[in-house]
Amino acid sequence: MAGTQATARPHNAARVCTILAFVFAVLAIFIVPPLFALVGLVLGIVGATRGDKPLGWYGAAAAVVGGIIGLVIAYAVHHS
């Protein structure tokens, strides 16, 4: 059947947003955690709402976790 797909694939823009969400999650661990975590969260949500459902939400969650880890590391370094 030409023109039909067996599985729904996310659009390229959604996948790019999801990938960037994971990149910003990792950056949030090392550089300005609140800023990069917020950007990663927004990109993950945008990726999920544009069609990259499971990975977009995982990217958003990873950004939040990365931001928290980054804040804990920054606190530990600052107070040691």
KACORLIN-V519053 format. One record per pair of residues at least 12 apart in sequence whose ideal C-beta (glycine too) atoms are under 7 Angstrom apart, sorted by the first residue. I is the first residue (numbers start at 1). GAP is how many residues later the second one is. Records with the same first field share a line. If there is no record, write none. Layout:
I=GAP + GAP
This chain:
10=41 + 42
11=39 + 40
13=37
14=33 + 36 + 37 + 38 + 42
15=37
17=26 + 29 + 30 + 33
18=26 + 29 + 34 + 37 + 38 + 41
20=23
21=19 + 22 + 23 + 26 + 38 + 39 + 41 + 42
22=37 + 40
24=12 + 15 + 16 + 19 + 39
25=15 + 34 + 37 + 38 + 41
26=40
28=12 + 35 + 38 + 39 + 42
29=37 + 40 + 41 + 44
30=40
33=34 + 37 + 38 + 41
34=33
37=26 + 27 + 29 + 30
40=19 + 23 + 26
41=19 + 22 + 23
43=16
44=12 + 13 + 15 + 16 + 19
45=15
47=12
48=12
